[in-house]
């Protein structure tokens, strides 16, 4: 499941799949996606962004922790992602790098060189 974002890039937030996010509704995912896009493109490092869905009772936050570039100049961001659902809370720290086509891709293998 990928979510298409404004600005012609898509980001797959399904790395949250085995977490409280398992209980997210479609509206929750829309809110997560919007906040994720804002965190990657607009928020300053350390700036907390939060979302909450009164209907589902689920919520979360995304905070850019660090902005950096790879050795070849590719922009990347480290994000702290917190999700809350059904009384569970989980925190993840992830790295995403922006591709030439504008798509942000999750770095899963530690291959970012900087």
C-alpha positions as CSV (number, residue, x, y, z in Angstrom):
1,X,0.0,0.0,0.0
2,X,1.6,3.3,-1.1
3,X,0.1,6.7,-0.6
4,X,0.4,9.3,-3.3
5,X,1.5,12.7,-2.0
6,X,1.2,16.2,-3.4
7,X,4.3,17.1,-5.4
8,X,4.2,13.9,-7.4
9,X,5.9,11.6,-5.0
10,X,4.7,8.5,-3.2
11,X,5.8,7.2,0.1
12,X,5.0,3.8,1.6
13,X,4.3,4.2,5.3
14,X,3.7,0.4,5.7
15,X,6.9,0.0,7.6
16,X,4.5,0.8,10.5
17,X,2.6,-2.4,9.6
18,X,3.6,-4.6,12.6
19,X,2.8,-2.0,15.3
20,X,-0.2,-0.1,16.7
21,X,-0.6,1.1,13.2
22,X,-2.2,-2.3,12.4
23,X,-5.3,-0.8,14.0
24,X,-5.3,2.4,11.9
25,X,-8.4,3.3,9.9
26,X,-8.3,4.6,6.4
27,X,-8.7,8.1,7.8
28,X,-5.8,7.5,10.3
29,X,-3.6,6.6,7.3
30,X,-4.6,9.7,5.5
31,X,-3.6,11.8,8.5
32,X,-0.3,9.9,8.9
33,X,0.5,10.4,5.2
34,X,-0.3,14.1,5.3
35,X,1.9,14.6,8.4
36,X,4.7,12.5,6.9
37,X,4.8,14.6,3.8
38,X,4.8,17.8,5.8
39,X,7.6,16.4,8.1
40,X,9.8,15.4,5.1
41,X,9.3,18.6,3.1
42,X,8.5,21.4,5.5
43,X,9.2,20.8,9.2
44,X,12.5,21.9,10.8
45,X,14.6,19.3,12.6
46,X,13.2,19.0,16.1
47,X,9.8,20.3,15.2
48,X,7.0,18.1,16.5
49,X,4.1,17.3,14.2
50,X,1.1,15.6,15.6
51,X,-2.1,14.0,14.3
52,X,-5.2,12.6,16.0
53,X,-8.4,11.1,14.8
54,X,-11.3,11.6,17.3
55,X,-13.4,9.0,15.6
56,X,-10.9,6.1,15.9
57,X,-9.1,7.4,19.1
58,X,-5.8,6.8,17.4
59,X,-3.0,9.4,17.2
60,X,0.7,9.9,16.6
61,X,3.5,12.2,15.9
62,X,6.4,12.6,13.5
63,X,9.5,14.7,14.3
64,X,12.4,15.2,11.9
65,X,15.5,14.4,14.0
66,X,18.2,15.1,11.4
67,X,18.5,16.4,7.8
68,X,21.6,15.3,5.9
69,X,22.9,14.5,2.4
70,X,24.6,11.3,1.2
71,X,28.1,11.4,-0.3
72,X,26.5,11.8,-3.7
73,X,24.3,14.8,-2.6
74,X,21.0,12.9,-2.1
75,X,18.9,14.7,0.6
76,X,17.8,12.4,3.5
77,X,15.9,12.9,6.8
78,X,15.9,10.9,10.0
79,X,12.4,10.9,11.5
80,X,11.1,9.8,14.9
81,X,7.6,8.3,14.4
82,X,5.3,7.6,17.3
83,X,2.0,5.8,16.8
84,X,-0.8,5.2,19.3
85,X,-3.7,2.8,18.9
86,X,-5.8,0.5,21.1
87,X,-3.7,1.4,24.2
88,X,-0.4,0.5,22.5
89,X,2.4,3.0,21.8
90,X,5.4,2.4,19.6
91,X,8.3,4.7,18.6
92,X,10.4,4.1,15.6
93,X,13.4,6.1,14.1
94,X,13.7,5.8,10.3
95,X,15.8,7.2,7.6
96,X,14.3,8.3,4.2
97,X,16.1,9.6,1.2
98,X,14.7,11.7,-1.6
99,X,15.2,10.2,-5.1
100,X,15.8,12.2,-8.3
101,X,12.1,11.7,-9.2
102,X,11.0,13.4,-5.9
103,X,10.0,10.2,-4.2
104,X,11.1,9.6,-0.6
105,X,12.3,6.0,0.0
106,X,12.8,4.3,3.3
107,X,16.4,3.2,3.9
108,X,16.3,-0.2,5.4
109,X,19.7,-1.7,5.0
110,X,22.0,1.0,6.5
111,X,23.4,1.7,3.0
112,X,23.2,5.5,3.3
113,X,26.7,6.9,2.9
114,X,27.4,10.4,4.2
